[in-house]
């Protein structure tokens, strides 16, 4: 998209506090989403569901935990997304010896050449970016994990008593390798809850994999054109909060969340049998926000129960913790979420 189109989108979004006056901006942003996916399609083969979930998380002010085996283009996907959105991208490779100051930054002693006076200046770490890839987040100690997760929640960092705001928008895409678990530091349940989505990247289909092999083993230069800039995204994030949700849809999301909690009146038998701990209220908030961002990106203005179901898996799969009975029977959290969606019916009007 040209700079002129981006500027016009910026003018359309946020012209009025009344959501109903934003029909033109919603239509423009729906087209922008299609253009973003088209640009990403130049480099990324398939994985449209994963890319769409990343976009929804960005516009809903959430973060993603991405789980997939090595070699599935997780880094390339994130880097390409940031280029398409004309955002600053940085990557941190998490290792067991990484310290909080390595990602946040530290004070550096500097000397004024003219006066000889010495003073400390804060040198910003790689955390100061719009899109941050936290590669293999479970390979670093809890202290460093906590520093990142605090920044995700507060959108600022504190060093030597000073507070430094992070660039906006701010999106963290953290990866985990599901194969090797030796020498890792699994994220505690409370910290997992900071991620809006848990995105599973699976192996590509046969046709997509053949295309990847052909296109990545030849010399080809592909340019990605920016579609939206940071100002456009911030306006869209504000617009997402203005999307109306009916009591009917909110009740449906509430019923789904409450059904994940064992030993409660709303819990079905499968939850009492297989679940040790269910989802908290934040899961319901993220369900509604994901549905709101989704309808905007698809050019619509109202949220339905189907939109809630669309994002139940990425929102809930890392917020439900199974017990030994589920493990012994080979039941996963995805199985439980799918069964809950089949059991919990839409409320009557």
Order of alpha helices (4+ residues) and beta strands (2+ residues): alpha-alpha-alpha-beta-alpha-beta-alpha-beta-beta-beta-alpha-beta-beta-beta-alpha-beta-alpha-alpha-alpha-alpha-beta-alpha-alpha-alpha-beta-alpha-alpha
